[in-house]
Amino acid sequence: MSWEIEYKKKLRTPDEALRCVQSGMRVYIQPGCAEPETLVDALIQRAPYVEDVEIVHMMTMGRAPYVAPEMAGHFRHNAVFIGANVREAVNDGRADYTPIHLSEIEELFESGAMPIDVALVDVSPPDAHGFCSFGVGVDTTLTAANCARYVVAQVNDQMPRTYGDSFIHVSKIDAIVESSRPLCELEKPDISEMHIAIARNVAGLIEDGSVLQTGIGGIPDAVLPLLMDRKDLGVHSELVSDGVIPLVNAGVVNGARKNFKPRKIILGFALGSKKLFDFVDNNPIFEFHPTAYTNDPALIGRNDNMVAINSALQIDLTGQVCSDSIGTFFYSGIGGQVDFLRGAARSKGGKPIIALSSTAKGGTVSRISPMLAPGAGVVTSRGLIRYVVTEYGVAYLHGKSIRQRAQALIEISHPKFREELYDYCEHTKWLQRPEKFQPVSR
């Protein structure tokens, strides 16, 4: 049977396609900007007919109506990375959070520890050979589709066609719903003067020929424009955003000095605007792979001069980093932070970086703290930490004692909190404050 005939036989309406979802099943939804919203809408229509359906995915950019209070008993979301659209539900107890390194999510599907019954995916129309592309989101989706008992594909003529390990054949899809709708877009963050100050300190660590991993947010978006005077940068990252476009167009990012996958931007997914989606469409410099590949520390470490730039919510004076929660309030996830810090630590000339503002809540709270807040989770351990960057400078902690770490971190903390940080260190006998910070006698 030719794939064209097979394709037509598998065409369904959204409601028909989602009848495969039955009570007690686990449903995977393609995350990021590739969320198949037509299928999600049809899934919600199944609510009156199903109970105890678990929905699992990383952060999605679209709506998440299945976490609404009225969906209790029908759907329950299990986040392997918490997005803004499910954060309230997780912290209200209507949804779950599974902390896990991004590099290890797919192994849950493959091993049967988290079997997938139905995978909902968004793909490009098939090519002449019957292959559809996962477009801007290969991430954990290719593996989920390979492991799922039933695959429902939203074939979207607005999904870019991307290269790499980015394809699924029509024969591997069980139901097809044709759709034409714009992809979800990531709102561009506001970049403050603080972001720029931090970015300047980060950019000072990036040399010609470096290979970059960056995330999303104000700090990464502020760093990239400061690199226009560099030469022969490469990218090996779990994701890229719009900020990479000017660097590629200017020839700054060309991968010419990459010793692993030279001349290619290695990524798992793209988070950004339609401008980015159009840029990756049929663009051979971008090579998409599953997250288990992009985030494998051993592969990351094969890049010489690997610079991994990650953010944090809080760091204590010993170097323990919390990135997924604010105290007991779950905020995001472990993500790929440890994957890339480990990889960059293995890299010849690598630089694992944690970049964060020195304060939070309008300058009323120091992010560099004597100890992590009660309930805060340690994402990056004190043994893995290397560079910490704030708007006040760079602290290098690897191989340093607790006394040396505390001193270095206090020096890049906000000046108005340095006295109380020194007070804590004197109380614990970690460190004696320098002469200039001695209390004034009365």
Residue pairs with C-beta under 8 A, 6 or more apart in sequence:
3 126
3 129
3 130
3 169
3 170
3 171
4 130
6 130
6 170
6 171
7 126
7 130
7 170
7 176
10 170
10 173
10 174
10 175
10 176
11 176
11 177
11 178
12 175
12 176
12 177
13 177
14 38
14 39
14 41
14 42
14 45
14 177
15 42
15 45
16 175
17 39
17 42
17 152
17 175
17 176
17 177
18 39
18 42
18 43
18 45
18 46
18 152
19 46
20 118
20 150
20 152
20 174
20 175
21 27
21 43
21 46
21 50
21 53
21 117
21 118
22 50
23 50
23 51
23 52
23 53
24 51
24 52
24 53
25 50
25 53
25 54
25 117
25 118
26 53
26 54
26 55
26 56
26 114
26 115
26 116
26 117
26 118
27 43
27 53
27 54
27 55
27 56
27 116
27 117
27 118
27 119
27 120
28 55
28 56
28 57
28 109
28 116
28 118
28 119
28 120
28 141
28 144
28 148
29 35
29 36
29 39
29 40
29 55
29 56
29 57
29 60
29 120
30 36
30 57
30 119
30 120
30 121
30 122
30 134
30 137
30 139
30 141
30 144
31 57
31 58
31 59
31 60
31 81
31 137
31 139
31 140
31 141
31 269
32 58
32 59
32 60
32 61
32 136
32 137
32 139
32 184
32 239
32 269
32 270
32 271
33 61
33 136
33 137
33 183
33 184
33 185
33 186
33 269
33 270
33 271
33 272
33 277
34 121
34 122
34 134
34 135
34 136
34 137
34 141
34 159
34 183
34 184
34 269
35 60
35 61
35 62
35 122
35 184
36 120
36 121
36 122
36 153
36 154
36 156
36 179
37 62
37 63
37 154
37 181
37 184
38 154
38 177
38 179
38 181
39 120
39 122
39 152
39 154
39 177
40 62
40 63
40 65
40 66
40 120
42 177
43 55
43 66
43 75
43 120
44 65
44 66
44 71
46 53
47 66
47 71
47 74
47 75
48 74
50 74
50 75
51 73
51 74
52 73
52 74
52 76
53 74
53 75
53 76
54 75
54 76
54 77
54 78
55 66
55 75
55 76
55 77
55 78
56 77
56 78
56 79
56 80
56 114
56 116
57 77
57 79
57 80
58 79
58 80
58 81
58 83
58 102
58 105
58 139
58 140
58 333
59 79
59 81
59 82
59 83
59 332
59 333
60 83
60 85
60 184
61 83
61 184
61 185
61 186
61 271
62 85
62 184
63 85
64 77
64 83
64 85
64 86
64 89
65 71
66 74
66 75
66 77
67 75
67 77
67 85
67 86
67 88
67 89
67 94
67 95
69 94
72 94
76 94
76 95
76 96
77 86
77 89
77 90
77 94
77 95
77 96
78 95
78 96
78 97
78 98
79 86
79 90
79 95
79 96
79 97
79 98
79 333
80 98
80 100
80 105
80 140
80 333
81 102
81 332
81 333
81 334
81 335
82 90
82 97
82 324
82 330
82 331
82 332
82 333
83 332
86 95
87 330
87 331
89 95
90 96
90 97
90 330
91 329
91 330
97 330
97 333
99 324
99 333
99 334
99 377
100 108
100 333
100 334
101 295
101 334
101 335
101 336
101 338
101 339
102 140
102 238
102 291
102 295
102 334
102 335
102 336
102 339
103 291
103 292
103 295
103 296
103 297
103 336
103 339
104 292
105 140
105 291
105 292
106 140
106 143
106 144
106 290
106 291
106 292
107 113
107 292
108 114
109 115
109 116
109 140
109 143
109 144
109 147
110 143
110 147
115 147
116 144
116 147
116 148
116 149
117 148
117 149
117 150
118 148
118 149
118 150
118 151
118 152
119 141
119 144
119 145
119 147
119 148
119 150
119 151
119 152
120 152
120 154
121 134
121 141
121 144
121 145
121 151
121 152
121 153
121 154
121 168
122 134
122 135
122 137
122 153
122 154
122 156
122 159
122 183
123 132
123 133
123 134
123 135
123 153
123 154
123 155
123 156
123 159
123 168
124 132
124 133
124 135
124 155
124 156
124 157
124 159
124 160
124 161
125 132
125 155
125 156
125 157
126 132
126 155
126 170
127 161
130 169
130 170
130 171
131 167
131 168
131 169
131 170
132 153
132 155
132 167
132 168
132 169
132 170
132 173
133 159
133 160
133 161
133 162
133 166
133 167
134 141
134 142
134 162
134 166
134 167
134 168
134 288
135 159
135 160
135 161
135 162
135 166
135 183
135 277
136 159
136 160
136 162
136 183
136 269
136 270
136 276
136 277
136 280
137 268
137 269
137 270
138 162
138 164
138 165
138 166
138 268
138 269
138 288
138 289
138 290
138 291
139 238
139 268
139 269
139 290
139 291
140 290
140 291
140 292
142 165
142 166
142 168
142 290
143 290
143 292
145 151
145 168
145 172
146 172
150 174
150 175
151 168
151 172
151 173
151 174
151 175
152 173
152 174
152 175
152 176
152 177
153 168
153 173
153 175
153 176
153 177
154 177
154 179
155 176
155 177
155 178
155 179
156 179
156 180
156 181
156 183
157 180
158 180
158 181
158 182
158 183
159 183
160 277
160 278
160 280
160 281
160 282
161 281
161 282
162 280
162 281
162 282
162 283
162 286
162 288
163 282
163 283
163 284
163 286
163 287
163 288
164 286
164 287
164 288
164 289
165 288
165 289
165 290
165 293
166 288
170 176
182 274
183 274
183 277
185 272
185 273
185 274
186 216
186 241
186 271
186 272
186 273
188 221
188 242
188 273
189 216
189 217
189 218
189 221
190 218
191 218
191 221
191 222
192 218
194 357
194 391
195 218
195 219
195 221
195 222
195 357
196 222
197 391
198 219
198 222
198 355
198 356
198 357
198 389
198 390
198 391
199 219
199 222
199 223
199 226
200 226
201 355
201 389
201 390
201 391
201 393
201 394
202 219
202 223
202 309
202 353
202 355
202 389
203 223
203 226
203 227
204 394
205 307
205 351
205 353
205 387
205 389
205 394
206 212
206 223
206 227
206 230
206 233
206 307
206 351
207 230
207 305
208 230
208 231
208 232
208 233
208 257
209 231
209 232
209 233
209 234
209 257
209 304
209 305
210 230
210 233
210 234
210 305
210 306
210 307
210 351
211 233
211 234
211 235
211 236
211 258
211 303
211 304
211 305
211 306
211 307
211 347
212 233
212 234
212 235
212 236
212 237
212 253
212 307
212 309
213 235
213 236
213 237
213 238
213 300
213 306
213 307
213 308
213 309
213 310
213 336
213 340
213 344
214 220
214 223
214 224
214 237
214 240
214 241
214 243
214 309
215 238
215 239
215 309
215 310
215 311
215 335
215 336
216 239
216 241
216 271
217 311
219 309
219 311
219 355
219 356
220 241
220 243
220 309
220 311
221 241
221 243
223 309
224 243
224 244
224 246
224 247
225 243
225 246
227 233
227 247
227 252
228 246
228 247
228 250
228 252
230 252
231 252
232 252
232 254
232 255
232 256
232 257
233 247
233 252
233 253
233 254
233 255
234 253
234 254
234 255
234 256
234 257
234 258
234 262
234 265
234 303
235 244
235 253
235 255
235 265
235 266
235 267
236 258
236 260
236 261
236 265
236 266
236 267
236 294
236 300
236 303
236 306
237 265
237 266
237 267
237 268
237 294
237 340
238 267
238 268
238 269
238 291
238 294
238 295
238 335
238 336
238 339
238 340
239 267
239 268
239 269
239 270
239 271
240 265
240 267
240 270
240 271
240 272
240 276
240 286
241 270
241 271
241 272
241 276
242 272
242 273
242 275
242 276
244 253
244 265
244 276
245 275
245 276
245 279
247 253
248 254
248 265
248 279
248 285
253 265
254 263
255 261
255 262
255 263
255 264
255 265
255 285
256 262
256 263
257 305
258 264
258 303
259 302
259 303
259 304
260 299
260 302
260 303
261 287
263 285
264 285
264 286
264 287
265 285
265 286
265 287
266 287
266 289
266 294
267 286
267 287
267 288
267 289
267 294
268 288
268 289
268 290
268 291
268 293
268 294
268 295
269 288
270 276
270 277
270 280
270 286
280 286
291 336
293 299
294 336
295 336
295 339
295 340
295 343
296 339
296 343
297 339
297 340
297 342
297 343
297 346
298 343
298 346
299 343
300 306
300 308
300 339
300 340
300 342
300 343
300 344
300 346
300 347
301 342
301 343
301 344
301 345
301 346
301 347
301 350
302 347
303 343
303 347
303 350
304 347
304 348
304 349
304 350
305 347
305 348
305 349
305 350
305 351
306 343
306 344
306 347
306 349
306 350
306 351
307 344
307 350
307 351
307 353
308 340
308 341
308 343
308 344
308 350
308 351
308 352
308 353
309 353
309 355
310 323
310 336
310 337
310 340
310 341
310 352
310 353
310 354
310 355
311 323
311 354
311 355
311 356
312 321
312 322
312 323
312 354
312 355
312 356
312 367
312 379
312 380
313 322
313 323
313 324
313 325
313 326
313 331
313 356
313 360
313 367
313 376
314 321
314 322
314 326
314 367
314 368
314 369
314 372
314 373
314 376
315 321
315 322
315 354
315 356
315 367
315 368
315 369
315 385
315 388
315 409
316 368
316 369
316 370
316 371
316 372
317 368
317 369
317 370
317 371
317 402
317 405
317 406
317 409
317 410
317 421
317 424
317 425
317 430
318 382
318 402
318 405
318 406
319 382
319 385
319 388
319 397
319 405
319 409
320 372
320 378
320 380
320 381
320 382
320 385
321 337
321 354
321 378
321 379
321 380
321 381
321 385
322 372
322 373
322 376
322 377
322 378
322 379
323 332
323 334
323 335
323 337
323 379
323 380
324 330
324 331
324 332
324 333
324 334
324 335
324 377
324 379
325 331
325 375
325 376
325 377
326 373
326 376
327 373
327 374
327 375
327 376
328 374
328 375
328 376
334 379
337 379
337 380
338 379
338 380
338 384
340 352
341 352
341 354
341 380
341 384
341 385
341 386
342 352
342 384
343 350
344 350
344 351
344 352
344 353
344 386
345 352
345 384
345 386
351 386
351 387
352 384
352 385
352 386
352 387
353 386
353 387
353 388
353 389
354 380
354 385
354 387
354 388
354 389
355 388
355 389
355 390
356 367
356 388
356 389
356 390
357 367
357 390
357 391
358 366
358 367
358 368
358 390
358 391
358 392
358 412
358 413
358 414
358 417
359 365
359 366
359 367
359 414
359 417
360 366
360 367
363 414
366 413
366 414
366 417
366 421
367 390
368 390
368 409
368 410
368 412
368 413
368 414
368 417
368 421
370 420
370 421
370 424
370 425
372 378
382 397
382 405
385 397
385 398
386 396
386 397
386 398
387 394
387 395
387 396
387 397
388 394
388 395
388 397
388 408
388 409
388 412
389 395
389 412
390 412
390 413
392 411
392 412
392 413
392 414
392 415
393 411
393 412
394 412
395 405
395 408
395 409
395 411
395 412
396 408
397 404
397 405
397 408
397 409
400 408
402 430
403 430
403 431
406 421
406 425
406 430
406 431
407 431
409 421
410 418
410 421
410 422
410 425
413 421
418 437
419 437
422 431
422 433
422 437
425 431
425 432
425 433
426 432
426 433
